[in-house]
């Protein structure tokens, strides 16, 4: 065979070798670039702060603040106050619509006199991890609250992430370190309540009466361990706790286009599979009735420097009733269902606005106020029960605030790049640094966020310290209390006196 006959085969092999080499080279370049990107964007490890050193830094900063006249002669704080009103699941697009329709006058007033916009939140949009990021200024990989539930290292059972899992200090600890009085009501997650300069009403307090096994004044104090700090504050808020059985059909009917008797009939016969939805609405009212009652009472009594109150109900209602709110995306929903339940979400937004109005009446005008959410909502037609869900992608939380140096009508815009890259725009990691700047307290070097420029314009630059100390709360783990933390197979907590959250499909979204 001649050389000419061999040439085509050689050329093909040579061409294939060139192509293969090019593919390998491109793949190598791709993986190198990917490694570089992941290295650059990876969250930095949260370096533990020596508590002794941290106390020394804080002592030095307190001396400076005292020199600047920020404390009264008795040592109490006389700087600005901050109130953070947390509304889980408040969607700014929906809120804007209701404001335009005149249904949310208190929110409309807040928007007019302050700043409004969306901020970058976390993905996945799981509430405990987002609210903890908002309160710590660091990412979930750093603060340790990664999800809703986790495996207990002692029992091996499924337990909710709680405050004892948190690895970094929260705003209430930072403020307490500087002698500010704090009031934290129902914030998620704050059980077990930790020692602060002030009061913590943990997120499990409102559930203490959910089951008939726990009856009013017969509550044993041992079963309420760490629900509040200090423990005796529980006696103040106990009369404010409402059981689901106390939410009447008449109260439920206010959210529907139906009479009290019609609601009772719908529940009894489980018409349209509505029983679970109404059950969730009742639970929402249990949570939020307690938050507003306890928040108002304790705020009036104590006038705290840092006030944080959390409302969970809107999130629960949006999960269950979205198909009636946006029925065009749910072809199987009947006209009668829409007629009866089509206004539930709208009316719950109105309830949120009423609660906001009650709080704003008592918060001094010279205070900073933030009303914010952790995520928005969208329709989920594929899910038969949970028709409203958190957006599975890049999503934005809502932020509305007012304060002494905030220009009315300011527009907030979200960050569009990861936190490691310095870029204009606001993200959930910026809330803690912004609040500390308002208060005039130091920022920590390990924060993943920074004060949002539009909200701190004109204020002095905050000093920087290496970090704040963190003393984690520890739930009781002795043998006599062990039964309180065991879980049934369906992840329902056995002892309602300590944990009465039901982690059903409706809760984990």
N, C-alpha and C positions, 0 to 999 in steps of 0.2 A: 504494500500500500504506500502510495507516495505521500510526501510531506503536505502537499496541497489538500489531500483528503483528511489529514489530521487537523488542519487549521481551524475549521468551524468548531470542532469540539473544544480546542484549546481556548478559542475566543469566548465561547459560552462559559467555560469553567472560570476563565479570568474575570468575565463580567459578573458572574455570580459571587466570586470571591470579593470583588470590589463592593458589590451591593451589601453582602454580609458584613464586611468590615465597616461600611458606612452605618449600617443599622446598629451594630454593636457600639460604635463610637457615639452615635446619637443617643442610644440608651444610656451609655455611661455618663454622657453630659447631662441627660435628663435627671438621672438619679443623683448626680453630684449637686445639681441645682436644687433638687427637691430636698436633699439633706441640708444644704445651706439655708433654704427657706425655713425648714422645720427648726433648724438650730436658732435662727434669728427670731422666729415667731414663738418659740416655746415659752411657756410661762416660767419665769425664773423661780428657783426654789426659794421658799420662804425661810430665811435663816432665823433660827430661834434667837430671841432677844434675852439677854441676861436680865432677869427681873431686878436684881440689885442695881445694875448699871442704868436700867430704864428708869427706876425710881430716882436715881441721881439726876438724870437729864430732866425729868419732870420737876423735880425740886428746884433746879436752876431756872427753868422756864416760869415756874410759879412765882419765884422771887421777882423776875422781870415784870410779870403781869401785875404783881402787887405794887411794884414801883410805878407802873403806868396807871395805877388807880382803878384796876378792874375788880377789886374786892372791897366790900364794905368793912368797917372796923371789926364786925363780928366774924369776918372770914367768908361771908356769903358772896356769891357772884353778883356783880351788878353790870355785867356786859349784856349784849343782846340775847334774846331768846330765840329758839328754833322749834318749830312744830312740823313733824313729818307725818302726813296723813296718807297711809298706804291703802290703796284700793286694788285688790287683786283682780286682774282681768279687765280693768277699765280700758276700753279701746278708744283712742282719741278720735278716730273717724266717726264712730258712733256718737261720742260725746259732742263733737262739733255739730252733728246733725240735730241732736236734741236741743243743744243751745240755740241753734238757728230757729228752731220751732218754738222757742220760749219755754221749754220744759225743764231747763236747768238754770234758773236765774242766779243761784249762788256761784255756780261754776263759771257762768258767763261774766259775773262781776270780777271774780278772781282772774280770769283770762284778760279782762280789760285793763286791770290795774297792775298786772304783772307780766311774767314771761310764759310762753306756751310753746310746746313742740314735742317732737318724738326724740327719743334717745336710743342708742344702740343697746340691746339687751343680749342675753346669752342664748346659745343654741346647744342643746335642747332647752326649751323654755319651761323648765321645771321650777315651780315657785320657791321651794325652800332654798335652793342653790342661788336663785336670783336675789331674793330678799336678804340672804346672808352676805352676798357680794355688795349689795347696796349699803349694808350696815358696817362693812369691814374695809371696803376699798381694795380688796384683793379678790383674785379669781377662785373658783371652787377647788382647783387643784391645790391651792394654797390654804384656804380656810377650812377645807375638809368636808363641807356639806355638799355631797356630789349628786344626790338624788332625793327621792322621798323616803324610801326604805332601804335598809341594809341588813346584813347578817350580824347578829349579836355575837361578840367575841367570847362571851361567857356561857351563854345558853345554847348558841347555835341556831336560835330561832330568828324569825324575821321581825325586825323592830324599825320604828321610824328613826330617821336621822333627828337628833335633838341637840340641844346646846352643849351637851357633854362631848359631842363629836367635833365641835368647832375648835380649830387649832390657832385661831388668831383673835385678837381683841375686837370687840364691837364698839360702836359709837357710845353706848351707855357706859362701857368701862373707861373709854378714853375721857369722856366728860367727867365721870366720877373721880378720875385721877387728879383732875384740876379743881375739885370741890364743887362742881356744878351739880345741882339737884336734878335728877332724871325721873321721868315717869314713862314707863314702857307698858303698853296695854295690848295684849293678845298678839304681839308680833311673832312671826313664824320664822324659825323655831327658837323659843326661849325657855322651854322646859328642859331640865330643872332650873328654876329661877336661881340666879346667881347673886352674890352680894354686891350691892351698888350703893352709891350715895343717893338714896331715894327709894323708888318702888318699881318692882317688876311684877306685873300680872301676866303669868305665862300663858302660852297659847292653849294649854289644856284646862285652864281654870273654868272656862265657859261650859265645859263638858262634864263637870263634876256631878251634875244631877241628871245625866241623860238616861240612866237606868234605874228601875224601881228598887234595885238592891241598895241604892244610896238614897237616903231619905232626909232631906232638909236638915233640921237641927240635930238629927241623930248621926250626922256624919262624924266618923272617928278621925281625929286630927292626924293619926298615923297614916291613914289612907290618902292624906292630902299633902304628903311630904313634898316640899319644894315646888308646890303649885304657885306660890307667891313669895316675894321677898319684900319686906319681912313677913314671916308666916302669919302674924296677927292681922295683916291687911286682908286676909281671906275673909275674916268676919265682917269687914266693911262691905265687901263686894258680894258676899253670899246671897243677900236678898235680891241682888240684881240678876242672878242667874235664872234663866228661863228654860224649862224643859219643853221638848217638842210637843208633848201632850197638852201643853198650855197654850200653844198657838192654835187658835180656834179656826173653824172653817170660815167664819166671818172675816178673820184677818187674811186668810188665804184668798178669799173671794175678791178682795180689793185689787188684786193683781190680774184678775180674770174678768172677762165679760160674762159673768155668771153670778147668780145669787148664792147665798150661803147654803140653802137647801140643795141647789144644783151641784155645788162643789162636794157636798157630803155624798150625794148620789154618785157622782163621777168617781170619787175615791172608793166608795163601797163596792161598786161594780167594776172598778178598774177600767172604765171606759177609755178606749183608745190607748190602753197601756199607760194611763196618766198617773197611776198611783205613785210610782217611783219618782216621777217628776215633782209631784206635789210634796212628797216626802223630802226631796232635796231642797225645795223651796222653804219648807219648815226648818230644816237644818240651817239654811242660810240665815233665816230670821233669828234663830237661836244665837248664832255666832255674832251677828251684827247688832242685835238688840243689846247684847251684853257689852260689846265694844263701845257703843255710843253711851250707854248708861254709866259704865265704869269709867270711861274716859272723861266724861263731863264731870262726874262727881269728884274724882280724884284731882282733875285739873283745877277745878274751882277751889278745892280744899288746900292744894299744895302750891299752885302757881309755879310749876317746874321751869328750869332753864332749858332743858331738852325734853320734848314731849314726842313720843312716837306711838301711834295707834294704828292698828291693822284691821281692815274689813275684808272678810273672806267671801261674803255672800254672793256678790256679783259674779264671781268666777263660777260658783256652783250653779247658779241660775243660767248662765250662758251655756254651760256644758249641756244642760238638759233641755232648754227651751229654744235653742237657736233655730231649729227647723220650723218653728212657728214665726220666728222673727224674720227669716229669709226663706219663705216657703217656696219661692220659685226654683230653688235648688233641690227641693225634696218633693218629687212628683207623687209620692205615695201618701203625702199628708192631705187629709180631706178638708173640704171647705168648712165643715163644722168645727174641726179642730182649730183651724186658723181663726175662726170667728170667736171661739171661746178663749184661746190661749195666745193669740197673736200680739197682745200688748204686754205680756209678762215682763220681758226684758226691758222694754221702754219704761214701764212703771217701776222696775227695780232701779233703773238709772235715776229716776225721779226721787226714790227713797234715798239713794246715795247722796243726791243733791241736798235733800232735807237734812240729812245727818251732817253734811259738810257745813250747811248754814248754821246749825246749832253750835258746832265747834268754833266757827269763825266769830260768832257773837262773843265768845269768852276769851279768845286769843288776842292779846294787846296789838294795837295797830303798828307798833314799832317792832314787832316780831317778824322773823322770817318764817314763811309758811310754804311748805312743799306738799302738793297733792300729786301722787304719782302711782303708776301701775308697774307691773313686772312684765307684761306682755299684752298683746291684743288677741282677737279671736277671728276665726274664719269658719265657714260651713264645712261639715264633714259628712257628705251624703252617704258614704259607704258604711258608716257606723249607725246601727239601728237605735242605740240608746243615747250615746254621747254625740249629739248632732252638732255641737259647737266644740271646736278644739283649738289648742294653741297652734299657731302657725309653725309648720315644720320646715324652717328655713331661716334666713336672716330676718329678724323681726325687730320691732321697736316698741319700747315702753312709752307711756305717756308721762309728760312732766309739765306741771303748771305751778308756778310759784310767784310770791310777791315778797318784797322786803325793802328796807330803807334805801338801798342803793341800786335797786333793780328798776330800770326804765320801763314804764308802762308800754305794753304792746311789743315787747322784745320777742323775737322769734328764735326759738331754739332749734338747732338742726342736729341730726345724729351724726356720729362718727361713722365712717364707712370702711375703716381699716382696723386691723387687730390692735389691741391695746399697746403692744410693744412698739408700734410705729407711731411717732408723734404726728398727729394730724388734727386739724380743726374739727370740732364737732363734739357732742356730748355722749357719754356712755354710762352704764350703770356703775362702773368703777369710779366715776368722778363724783358721786354723790357725797361720800364720806369726806374727801378732801374739800369739797365745796362748803359743806356744813361746818367743818373745822375752821375754815377761813372766815366764814361769817362770825363765828364765835371768837375768832382771834387766837385760836389754839394752834399748837405746832402740827405740822404734817410729818408723816413717817417716811423714811427713805424707801421702805419696802412697799408702799402703796403702788397699785397698778394703774391708778387713775391720777388725775390732777384737778385742781379747781377749774371749773368751767368758766372761761374768760368773761362771757357776757353776764354771768351771775355774780362775779366778784370784782367787776370793774370799779376802780376808785378806792378799793380797800387796800390796806397795807399788806405787803407780801408776808405770808406766814413763815415763821422760823421752821427749820427742819431738824428733826431728831432722828437717830437711827431706827427707833421703833418704840411702840408702846408695850408694856408688860401684859401678859395674858395669864390669868389664873382660871383654868377651866372648871366649871361646876362638875361635881361627880354624883351620879344617882346612887342611892343606897344599894348595896350589893350583898348584905348579910343574908343569912339563910331564912330568917323569919320574913323578909320582904321579897324573897326571890319569886314567890308565886305571883306577885304583882306584875312581873315583867315577862311572864310566859304567854305565848300566843297560840291560839287555836290554828288548825290547819288552814282555815280561810283567812287567816291574818287579822281576825277580830281580837282585840285585846280583851283578856278575860276580866280583869279587875277594873270596872268602870270608874272607881274612885281615883285611880291614878291616870289611867289611859283609857279613854272611851272613844277614840277615833276608830272608825271602821274603814279599813283599807280595802274597799271593794273596787270593782272595775270602774265605778263612777268617780272614785277619788283619784286614781292613778292614771293621769292622762298626760 
